[in-house]
Amino acid sequence: MPTRLPTLAERAATPTASHDGAGRILLEGLLAGLAGVAAMTLAEKLEQAVTGRPNSYVPAHTLERVLGLPHRPDSQRLGLNWTMHWGQGIVLGVVRAAMARGGIRGPVGSFLFLNLRLLNDQTLENATGVGAPPWTWPVGEQVVDLLHKGVYAFVAGAVADRLVRGGRHHPGDPDRSAPSRRPRPF
């Protein structure tokens, strides 16, 4: 008599090495980062349409310095700008997925991740000599940066929290005291 194979829902509810593996966290994180940077970009474009604020080429000039490329005008750096803007946001999503896997989830996890994103930006921008410490910026620019990075962090966090299942949870939180038993969509 043939052995019955588990259903997709049963396999998803059973922790396995593939669910907890680095490859899974990497994929979940890249997806979360992509969602976060897409939301941030949309928010930036909407804000720019209202305020008239021009595009920032700080990401391009930062990557330019990191790679040791010669300085070029902003008009020649759109591809480099998008590479740094999207690439940095997508890659950092892996950290948020790892946080979710470790039980650092929800708004607190996203708030902590917001600070990591700001720290990452400022470290790269100031270490390369492209940026200035944010407390030296006009208050309006500080607010805009915090809002946009907040959109990124909270959207990436929501997606990472949704994708990551079966991780460790804080035992005192009744909503997260046990791994979810809902089937994964894939």
Buried (B, 14 or more C-beta within 10 A) or exposed (E): EEEEEEEEEEBBBEEEEEBEEEEBBBBBBBBBBBBBBBBBBEBBEEBBEEEEEEBBBBBBBBBBBEEEEEEEEBEEBEEBBEBBBBBBBBBBBBBBBBBBBBBBBBEEBBEBBBEBBBEBBBEBBBEBEBBEEBEEBEEEEEEBBEBBBBBBBBBBBBBBBBBBBBBEBBEEEEEBEEBBEEBBEE
